[in-house]
């Protein structure tokens, strides 16, 4: 298992890169609706905060399988963040 510190760094890096990509997309596609742009930014930040909460508030796990499932769900949520930016093209 990766360290919690590295996981938080990866989450911050991913979220900042996605925010930068969203701003760049808005810059090059000026016809994009402002509400859609605001919603994308809000969703990325909200999901980042939720994932950070999952990382910080882990409980004592009964088994290694439960711990693995917890961190697998964190990884799936990080993939959802990327999907939020991919939806801008649609």
Secondary structure as GFF3:
##gff-version 3
##sequence-region A 1 90
A	DSSP	alpha_helix	4	28	.	.	.	ID=ss1
A	DSSP	alpha_helix	34	56	.	.	.	ID=ss2
A	DSSP	alpha_helix	64	86	.	.	.	ID=ss3
A	DSSP	three_ten_helix	87	89	.	.	.	ID=ss4
###
